Amino acid sequence: MASLAELSPEWANPALGGPPLHTVIPARQAISSSSRTPRAATQYNLREKEAPEARATVQAWTSQWVIDQFERLRDFQRTRMTLPEDWQNVAFRSSRHLRPTTNELAQLADQLNAVLQPWRELTKSRVESNEAPPDTRPIFVFYHAFPE
């Protein structure tokens, strides 16, 4: 069973053209089992008609993806005091309990992705041009919205 990174090498680096790792894909936009588009890995609800191997690959990848995100957060929390003070002071976190409809949650996803899109484009431009200001650092942003 091929990994999603093997199916699409740019997936490993969103700055080089892969989708943002925070993208929320509603179930109604799920890919077909014949598609090689890895964006389906970010959705939580796979359609029943997907090929079992494709569904298993996406589910395994998604599980590892979530684990990796929280490992990155743990690593940051363990090492944050080693960062320059200005970076320690600007790092942030937030969580909220909301009560939206499915349409409102889709709208929230669109709004969050729209807010981050200019930052993604700036990052891609800096990576491609190799001209980032010397005080930039890679920043990891992740969020999940799901029913409890």
N, CA and C atoms as an extended XYZ file, in Angstrom:
444
Properties=species:S:1:pos:R:3:atomname:S:1:resname:S:1:resid:I:1 pbc="F F F"
N         0.848       -1.165        0.000 N   MET     1
C         0.000        0.000        0.000 CA  MET     1
C         0.900        1.237        0.000 C   MET     1
N         0.739        2.110       -0.969 N   ALA     2
C         1.571        3.309       -1.094 CA  ALA     2
C         1.140        4.358       -0.076 C   ALA     2
N         2.121        5.075        0.441 N   SER     3
C         1.802        6.175        1.328 CA  SER     3
C         1.358        7.367        0.491 C   SER     3
N         0.664        8.286        1.143 N   LEU     4
C         0.217        9.469        0.415 CA  LEU     4
C         1.385       10.336       -0.007 C   LEU     4
N         2.458       10.366        0.787 N   ALA     5
C         3.640       11.134        0.392 CA  ALA     5
C         4.264       10.530       -0.862 C   ALA     5
N         4.212        9.191       -0.991 N   GLU     6
C         4.741        8.551       -2.198 CA  GLU     6
C         3.872        8.854       -3.409 C   GLU     6
N         2.565        8.954       -3.182 N   LEU     7
C         1.663        9.249       -4.287 CA  LEU     7
C         1.848       10.671       -4.799 C   LEU     7
N         2.250       11.556       -3.927 N   SER     8
C         2.401       12.956       -4.292 CA  SER     8
C         3.536       13.561       -3.477 C   SER     8
N         4.776       13.561       -3.998 N   PRO     9
C         5.929       14.021       -3.220 CA  PRO     9
C         5.806       15.452       -2.698 C   PRO     9
N         5.119       16.336       -3.431 N   GLU    10
C         5.016       17.713       -2.953 CA  GLU    10
C         4.185       17.799       -1.681 C   GLU    10
N         3.426       16.734       -1.380 N   TRP    11
C         2.609       16.719       -0.159 CA  TRP    11
C         3.484       16.936        1.067 C   TRP    11
N         4.698       16.451        1.033 N   ALA    12
C         5.588       16.565        2.181 CA  ALA    12
C         6.012       18.011        2.436 C   ALA    12
N         5.851       18.897        1.457 N   ASN    13
C         6.275       20.275        1.625 CA  ASN    13
C         5.231       21.215        1.040 C   ASN    13
N         4.280       21.682        1.865 N   PRO    14
C         3.243       22.577        1.362 CA  PRO    14
C         3.802       23.845        0.727 C   PRO    14
N         4.958       24.297        1.179 N   ALA    15
C         5.538       25.516        0.618 CA  ALA    15
C         5.947       25.315       -0.841 C   ALA    15
N         6.080       24.069       -1.261 N   LEU    16
C         6.467       23.796       -2.638 CA  LEU    16
C         5.283       23.368       -3.494 C   LEU    16
N         4.100       23.655       -3.059 N   GLY    17
C         2.931       23.399       -3.894 CA  GLY    17
C         1.933       22.423       -3.329 C   GLY    17
N         2.279       21.736       -2.249 N   GLY    18
C         1.318       20.829       -1.637 CA  GLY    18
C         0.251       21.632       -0.919 C   GLY    18
N        -0.857       21.000       -0.603 N   PRO    19
C        -1.925       21.725        0.087 CA  PRO    19
C        -1.521       22.037        1.511 C   PRO    19
N        -2.127       23.050        2.112 N   PRO    20
C        -1.813       23.343        3.510 CA  PRO    20
C        -2.246       22.174        4.372 C   PRO    20
N        -1.453       21.845        5.354 N   LEU    21
C        -1.774       20.701        6.187 CA  LEU    21
C        -2.990       20.935        7.056 C   LEU    21
N        -3.445       22.159        7.164 N   HIS    22
C        -4.594       22.454        7.994 CA  HIS    22
C        -5.903       22.444        7.222 C   HIS    22
N        -5.874       22.103        5.950 N   THR    23
C        -7.074       22.158        5.134 CA  THR    23
C        -8.136       21.191        5.644 C   THR    23
N        -9.367       21.652        5.706 N   VAL    24
C       -10.494       20.809        6.057 CA  VAL    24
C       -11.240       20.505        4.772 C   VAL    24
N       -11.426       19.241        4.474 N   ILE    25
C       -12.136       18.831        3.271 CA  ILE    25
C       -13.453       18.205        3.700 C   ILE    25
N       -14.585       18.855        3.422 N   PRO    26
C       -15.865       18.252        3.785 CA  PRO    26
C       -16.060       16.924        3.054 C   PRO    26
N       -16.826       16.038        3.659 N   ALA    27
C       -17.042       14.712        3.082 CA  ALA    27
C       -17.618       14.799        1.673 C   ALA    27
N       -18.401       15.811        1.389 N   ARG    28
C       -19.011       15.910        0.063 CA  ARG    28
C       -17.968       16.145       -1.029 C   ARG    28
N       -16.724       16.482       -0.638 N   GLN    29
C       -15.667       16.699       -1.608 CA  GLN    29
C       -14.655       15.557       -1.609 C   GLN    29
N       -15.022       14.417       -1.038 N   ALA    30
C       -14.089       13.290       -0.955 CA  ALA    30
C       -13.658       12.855       -2.346 C   ALA    30
N       -12.434       12.384       -2.437 N   ILE    31
C       -11.902       11.964       -3.725 CA  ILE    31
C       -12.374       10.559       -4.059 C   ILE    31
N       -12.323       10.216       -5.324 N   SER    32
C       -12.639        8.851       -5.723 CA  SER    32
C       -11.414        7.983       -5.476 C   SER    32
N       -11.620        6.689       -5.418 N   SER    33
C       -10.501        5.792       -5.136 CA  SER    33
C        -9.495        5.779       -6.279 C   SER    33
N        -9.876        6.256       -7.458 N   SER    34
C        -8.935        6.274       -8.576 CA  SER    34
C        -8.065        7.528       -8.562 C   SER    34
N        -8.430        8.512       -7.741 N   SER    35
C        -7.671        9.757       -7.693 CA  SER    35
C        -6.396        9.561       -6.885 C   SER    35
N        -5.357       10.290       -7.269 N   ARG    36
C        -4.105       10.228       -6.523 CA  ARG    36
C        -3.909       11.498       -5.721 C   ARG    36
N        -4.944       12.290       -5.554 N   THR    37
C        -4.842       13.538       -4.830 CA  THR    37
C        -4.821       13.280       -3.333 C   THR    37
N        -3.768       13.674       -2.631 N   PRO    38
C        -3.651       13.374       -1.211 CA  PRO    38
C        -4.499       14.255       -0.319 C   PRO    38
N        -5.173       15.274       -0.843 N   ARG    39
C        -5.961       16.162        0.002 CA  ARG    39
C        -7.018       15.409        0.795 C   ARG    39
N        -7.432       14.245        0.319 N   ALA    40
C        -8.439       13.479        1.048 CA  ALA    40
C        -7.944       13.042        2.410 C   ALA    40
N        -6.647       13.009        2.605 N   ALA    41
C        -6.107       12.575        3.889 CA  ALA    41
C        -6.512       13.512        5.006 C   ALA    41
N        -6.880       14.730        4.700 N   THR    42
C        -7.226       15.681        5.747 CA  THR    42
C        -8.693       15.637        6.098 C   THR    42
N        -9.471       14.809        5.461 N   GLN    43
C       -10.877       14.728        5.815 CA  GLN    43
C       -11.085       13.619        6.820 C   GLN    43
N       -12.127       13.744        7.606 N   TYR    44
C       -12.388       12.760        8.632 CA  TYR    44
C       -13.419       11.716        8.205 C   TYR    44
N       -14.306       12.049        7.287 N   ASN    45
C       -15.385       11.151        6.898 CA  ASN    45
C       -15.167       10.636        5.494 C   ASN    45
N       -14.772        9.394        5.393 N   LEU    46
C       -14.562        8.797        4.086 CA  LEU    46
C       -15.871        8.189        3.611 C   LEU    46
N       -16.128        8.293        2.330 N   ARG    47
C       -17.349        7.724        1.784 CA  ARG    47
C       -17.261        6.206        1.763 C   ARG    47
N       -18.378        5.577        1.982 N   GLU    48
C       -18.430        4.119        2.025 CA  GLU    48
C       -18.019        3.493        0.700 C   GLU    48
N       -18.234        4.186       -0.414 N   LYS    49
C       -17.930        3.577       -1.704 CA  LYS    49
C       -16.441        3.621       -2.061 C   LYS    49
N       -15.618        4.270       -1.238 N   GLU    50
C       -14.184        4.282       -1.504 CA  GLU    50
C       -13.643        2.864       -1.420 C   GLU    50
N       -12.654        2.561       -2.234 N   ALA    51
C       -12.026        1.242       -2.190 CA  ALA    51
C       -11.454        1.012       -0.796 C   ALA    51
N       -11.621       -0.193       -0.241 N   PRO    52
C       -11.130       -0.446        1.121 CA  PRO    52
C        -9.647       -0.125        1.296 C   PRO    52
N        -8.818       -0.425        0.305 N   GLU    53
C        -7.383       -0.131        0.431 CA  GLU    53
C        -7.148        1.375        0.487 C   GLU    53
N        -7.852        2.130       -0.333 N   ALA    54
C        -7.704        3.589       -0.318 CA  ALA    54
C        -8.169        4.146        1.015 C   ALA    54
N        -9.285        3.654        1.523 N   ARG    55
C        -9.790        4.128        2.816 CA  ARG    55
C        -8.811        3.782        3.931 C   ARG    55
N        -8.261        2.576        3.905 N   ALA    56
C        -7.309        2.172        4.940 CA  ALA    56
C        -6.053        3.035        4.893 C   ALA    56
N        -5.576        3.337        3.690 N   THR    57
C        -4.394        4.182        3.549 CA  THR    57
C        -4.658        5.574        4.116 C   THR    57
N        -5.792        6.149        3.752 N   VAL    58
C        -6.131        7.493        4.223 CA  VAL    58
C        -6.324        7.491        5.733 C   VAL    58
N        -6.998        6.496        6.265 N   GLN    59
C        -7.226        6.450        7.710 CA  GLN    59
C        -5.918        6.280        8.476 C   GLN    59
N        -5.027        5.425        7.986 N   ALA    60
C        -3.733        5.232        8.649 CA  ALA    60
C        -2.900        6.505        8.570 C   ALA    60
N        -2.888        7.126        7.405 N   TRP    61
C        -2.125        8.359        7.233 CA  TRP    61
C        -2.677        9.460        8.132 C   TRP    61
N        -3.991        9.586        8.189 N   THR    62
C        -4.610       10.626        9.001 CA  THR    62
C        -4.301       10.415       10.477 C   THR    62
N        -4.360        9.180       10.933 N   SER    63
C        -4.040        8.894       12.338 CA  SER    63
C        -2.608        9.301       12.659 C   SER    63
N        -1.682        8.951       11.795 N   GLN    64
C        -0.282        9.311       12.024 CA  GLN    64
C        -0.086       10.822       11.927 C   GLN    64
N        -0.806       11.464       11.022 N   TRP    65
C        -0.735       12.915       10.845 CA  TRP    65
C        -1.122       13.630       12.133 C   TRP    65
N        -2.198       13.188       12.780 N   VAL    66
C        -2.637       13.801       14.035 CA  VAL    66
C        -1.591       13.570       15.128 C   VAL    66
N        -1.082       12.359       15.222 N   ILE    67
C        -0.038       12.059       16.207 CA  ILE    67
C         1.170       12.967       15.983 C   ILE    67
N         1.588       13.099       14.732 N   ASP    68
C         2.745       13.949       14.405 CA  ASP    68
C         2.504       15.401       14.792 C   ASP    68
N         1.298       15.905       14.573 N   GLN    69
C         1.006       17.290       14.939 CA  GLN    69
C         1.182       17.515       16.434 C   GLN    69
N         0.647       16.620       17.221 N   PHE    70
C         0.754       16.795       18.661 CA  PHE    70
C         2.165       16.537       19.171 C   PHE    70
N         2.914       15.684       18.496 N   GLU    71
C         4.327       15.500       18.847 CA  GLU    71
C         5.101       16.791       18.593 C   GLU    71
N         4.791       17.466       17.516 N   ARG    72
C         5.456       18.751       17.245 CA  ARG    72
C         5.136       19.750       18.347 C   ARG    72
N         3.893       19.777       18.794 N   LEU    73
C         3.503       20.673       19.876 CA  LEU    73
C         4.230       20.301       21.171 C   LEU    73
N         4.309       19.017       21.479 N   ARG    74
C         5.040       18.583       22.673 CA  ARG    74
C         6.504       18.990       22.586 C   ARG    74
N         7.114       18.792       21.424 N   ASP    75
C         8.516       19.183       21.247 CA  ASP    75
C         8.692       20.677       21.493 C   ASP    75
N         7.777       21.474       20.969 N   PHE    76
C         7.856       22.919       21.188 CA  PHE    76
C         7.753       23.233       22.679 C   PHE    76
N         6.773       22.637       23.360 N   GLN    77
C         6.591       22.919       24.788 CA  GLN    77
C         7.830       22.530       25.592 C   GLN    77
N         8.481       21.445       25.213 N   ARG    78
C         9.691       21.004       25.925 CA  ARG    78
C        10.866       21.944       25.693 C   ARG    78
N        10.927       22.556       24.510 N   THR    79
C        12.111       23.345       24.151 CA  THR    79
C        11.860       24.847       24.058 C   THR    79
N        10.664       25.284       24.320 N   ARG    80
C        10.340       26.704       24.109 CA  ARG    80
C        11.251       27.651       24.877 C   ARG    80
N        11.715       27.265       26.044 N   MET    81
C        12.576       28.145       26.837 CA  MET    81
C        13.955       28.303       26.219 C   MET    81
N        14.303       27.486       25.247 N   THR    82
C        15.593       27.621       24.571 CA  THR    82
C        15.507       28.602       23.404 C   THR    82
N        14.308       29.022       23.054 N   LEU    83
C        14.128       29.975       21.964 CA  LEU    83
C        14.436       31.380       22.443 C   LEU    83
N        14.788       32.282       21.518 N   PRO    84
C        14.923       33.688       21.905 CA  PRO    84
C        13.609       34.187       22.529 C   PRO    84
N        13.721       35.090       23.470 N   GLU    85
C        12.555       35.556       24.224 CA  GLU    85
C        11.451       36.113       23.326 C   GLU    85
N        11.820       36.829       22.250 N   ASP    86
C        10.776       37.385       21.389 CA  ASP    86
C         9.951       36.285       20.729 C   ASP    86
N        10.581       35.151       20.390 N   TRP    87
C         9.834       34.024       19.814 CA  TRP    87
C         8.994       33.341       20.884 C   TRP    87
N         9.497       33.270       22.098 N   GLN    88
C         8.696       32.696       23.181 CA  GLN    88
C         7.432       33.518       23.411 C   GLN    88
N         7.554       34.835       23.295 N   ASN    89
C         6.436       35.734       23.586 CA  ASN    89
C         5.380       35.797       22.484 C   ASN    89
N         5.743       35.479       21.259 N   VAL    90
C         4.755       35.588       20.173 CA  VAL    90
C         4.074       34.268       19.836 C   VAL    90
N         4.629       33.156       20.280 N   ALA    91
C         3.956       31.871       20.056 CA  ALA    91
C         2.620       31.908       20.800 C   ALA    91
N         1.592       31.326       20.214 N   PHE    92
C         0.278       31.383       20.846 CA  PHE    92
C        -0.472       30.080       20.653 C   PHE    92
N        -1.529       29.946       21.433 N   ARG    93
C        -2.431       28.804       21.324 CA  ARG    93
C        -3.820       29.268       21.732 C   ARG    93
N        -4.788       28.512       21.294 N   SER    94
C        -6.164       28.857       21.614 CA  SER    94
C        -7.043       27.639       21.399 C   SER    94
N        -8.099       27.554       22.129 N   SER    95
C        -9.116       26.545       21.866 CA  SER    95
C       -10.473       27.150       22.210 C   SER    95
N       -11.473       26.712       21.517 N   ARG    96
C       -12.825       27.225       21.715 CA  ARG    96
C       -13.820       26.073       21.581 C   ARG    96
N       -14.876       26.160       22.337 N   HIS    97
C       -15.997       25.242       22.164 CA  HIS    97
C       -17.094       26.034       21.461 C   HIS    97
N       -17.494       25.575       20.310 N   LEU    98
C       -18.490       26.259       19.495 CA  LEU    98
C       -19.694       25.342       19.285 C   LEU    98
N       -20.754       25.892       18.747 N   ARG    99
C       -21.964       25.118       18.464 CA  ARG    99
C       -22.517       25.486       17.094 C   ARG    99
N       -21.771       25.206       16.026 N   PRO   100
C       -22.247       25.568       14.683 CA  PRO   100
C       -23.058       24.438       14.044 C   PRO   100
N       -23.747       24.800       12.979 N   THR   101
C       -24.347       23.798       12.102 CA  THR   101
C       -23.239       23.273       11.189 C   THR   101
N       -23.520       22.250       10.412 N   THR   102
C       -22.502       21.749        9.481 CA  THR   102
C       -22.142       22.823        8.464 C   THR   102
N       -23.111       23.576        7.995 N   ASN   103
C       -22.819       24.657        7.034 CA  ASN   103
C       -21.968       25.746        7.667 C   ASN   103
N       -22.254       26.078        8.905 N   GLU   104
C       -21.465       27.100        9.596 CA  GLU   104
C       -20.039       26.621        9.848 C   GLU   104
N       -19.877       25.347       10.166 N   LEU   105
C       -18.526       24.817       10.363 CA  LEU   105
C       -17.744       24.846        9.054 C   LEU   105
N       -18.401       24.525        7.953 N   ALA   106
C       -17.747       24.622        6.641 CA  ALA   106
C       -17.344       26.075        6.365 C   ALA   106
N       -18.205       27.009        6.730 N   GLN   107
C       -17.901       28.432        6.546 CA  GLN   107
C       -16.705       28.838        7.417 C   GLN   107
N       -16.656       28.357        8.643 N   LEU   108
C       -15.525       28.648        9.527 CA  LEU   108
C       -14.228       28.127        8.913 C   LEU   108
N       -14.260       26.901        8.380 N   ALA   109
C       -13.069       26.341        7.734 CA  ALA   109
C       -12.618       27.225        6.586 C   ALA   109
N       -13.567       27.663        5.767 N   ASP   110
C       -13.234       28.545        4.644 CA  ASP   110
C       -12.607       29.845        5.145 C   ASP   110
N       -13.158       30.409        6.210 N   GLN   111
C       -12.640       31.668        6.745 CA  GLN   111
C       -11.235       31.500        7.321 C   GLN   111
N       -11.018       30.434        8.061 N   LEU   112
C        -9.683       30.202        8.618 CA  LEU   112
C        -8.664       29.988        7.505 C   LEU   112
N        -9.028       29.209        6.505 N   ASN   113
C        -8.117       28.978        5.385 CA  ASN   113
C        -7.849       30.274        4.630 C   ASN   113
N        -8.856       31.128        4.501 N   ALA   114
C        -8.668       32.415        3.820 CA  ALA   114
C        -7.712       33.322        4.602 C   ALA   114
N        -7.803       33.303        5.911 N   VAL   115
C        -6.897       34.110        6.739 CA  VAL   115
C        -5.454       33.648        6.556 C   VAL   115
N        -5.250       32.345        6.473 N   LEU   116
C        -3.897       31.812        6.370 CA  LEU   116
C        -3.343       31.819        4.948 C   LEU   116
N        -4.187       31.935        3.941 N   GLN   117
C        -3.726       31.851        2.555 CA  GLN   117
C        -2.635       32.872        2.212 C   GLN   117
N        -2.773       34.148        2.557 N   PRO   118
C        -1.687       35.097        2.234 CA  PRO   118
C        -0.363       34.722        2.911 C   PRO   118
N        -0.425       34.154        4.105 N   TRP   119
C         0.785       33.733        4.802 CA  TRP   119
C         1.397       32.528        4.113 C   TRP   119
N         0.565       31.644        3.594 N   ARG   120
C         1.069       30.495        2.840 CA  ARG   120
C         1.758       30.967        1.563 C   ARG   120
N         1.140       31.932        0.885 N   GLU   121
C         1.731       32.464       -0.349 CA  GLU   121
C         3.053       33.162       -0.064 C   GLU   121
N         3.116       33.926        1.026 N   LEU   122
C         4.364       34.591        1.407 CA  LEU   122
C         5.452       33.559        1.693 C   LEU   122
N         5.099       32.518        2.421 N   THR   123
C         6.060       31.460        2.728 CA  THR   123
C         6.545       30.779        1.460 C   THR   123
N         5.631       30.448        0.580 N   LYS   124
C         6.005       29.791       -0.678 CA  LYS   124
C         6.950       30.683       -1.480 C   LYS   124
N         6.645       31.966       -1.541 N   SER   125
C         7.489       32.906       -2.259 CA  SER   125
C         8.887       32.966       -1.656 C   SER   125
N         8.955       33.001       -0.332 N   ARG   126
C        10.258       33.057        0.336 CA  ARG   126
C        11.059       31.785        0.123 C   ARG   126
N        10.389       30.643        0.150 N   VAL   127
C        11.083       29.365       -0.058 CA  VAL   127
C        11.591       29.284       -1.490 C   VAL   127
N        10.743       29.630       -2.438 N   GLU   128
C        11.122       29.531       -3.850 CA  GLU   128
C        12.225       30.514       -4.229 C   GLU   128
N        12.192       31.714       -3.651 N   SER   129
C        13.192       32.727       -3.993 CA  SER   129
C        14.454       32.606       -3.141 C   SER   129
N        14.348       31.854       -2.049 N   ASN   130
C        15.462       31.712       -1.119 CA  ASN   130
C        15.893       33.073       -0.572 C   ASN   130
N        14.914       33.956       -0.377 N   GLU   131
C        15.201       35.320        0.087 CA  GLU   131
C        14.381       35.688        1.321 C   GLU   131
N        14.308       34.818        2.278 N   ALA   132
C        13.579       35.129        3.504 CA  ALA   132
C        14.408       36.050        4.381 C   ALA   132
N        13.772       36.989        5.080 N   PRO   133
C        14.519       37.812        6.030 CA  PRO   133
C        15.221       36.909        7.046 C   PRO   133
N        16.368       37.349        7.550 N   PRO   134
C        17.162       36.483        8.432 CA  PRO   134
C        16.456       36.109        9.737 C   PRO   134
N        15.468       36.883       10.158 N   ASP   135
C        14.822       36.579       11.438 CA  ASP   135
C        13.565       35.713       11.289 C   ASP   135
N        13.336       35.143       10.103 N   THR   136
C        12.178       34.250        9.952 CA  THR   136
C        12.517       32.873       10.501 C   THR   136
N        11.479       32.173       10.887 N   ARG   137
C        11.599       30.794       11.368 CA  ARG   137
C        10.424       30.014       10.803 C   ARG   137
N        10.594       28.722       10.616 N   PRO   138
C         9.433       27.907       10.248 CA  PRO   138
C         8.426       27.928       11.409 C   PRO   138
N         7.177       28.123       11.076 N   ILE   139
C         6.112       28.163       12.077 CA  ILE   139
C         5.083       27.105       11.712 C   ILE   139
N         4.677       26.337       12.667 N   PHE   140
C         3.687       25.283       12.453 CA  PHE   140
C         2.355       25.748       13.017 C   PHE   140
N         1.339       25.801       12.171 N   VAL   141
C        -0.012       26.168       12.580 CA  VAL   141
C        -0.901       24.962       12.309 C   VAL   141
N        -1.626       24.526       13.305 N   PHE   142
C        -2.588       23.451       13.059 CA  PHE   142
C        -3.837       23.675       13.880 C   PHE   142
N        -4.926       23.202       13.352 N   TYR   143
C        -6.187       23.264       14.065 CA  TYR   143
C        -7.092       22.149       13.588 C   TYR   143
N        -7.978       21.766       14.450 N   HIS   144
C        -8.948       20.714       14.167 CA  HIS   144
C       -10.301       21.216       14.645 C   HIS   144
N       -11.330       20.943       13.909 N   ALA   145
C       -12.686       21.239       14.352 CA  ALA   145
C       -13.515       19.982       14.108 C   ALA   145
N       -14.112       19.469       15.162 N   PHE   146
C       -14.827       18.201       15.044 CA  PHE   146
C       -15.925       18.131       16.104 C   PHE   146
N       -16.947       17.350       15.824 N   PRO   147
C       -18.009       17.190       16.838 CA  PRO   147
C       -17.530       16.316       17.984 C   PRO   147
N       -17.979       16.654       19.181 N   GLU   148
C       -17.633       15.836       20.351 CA  GLU   148
C       -18.808       14.952       20.698 C   GLU   148
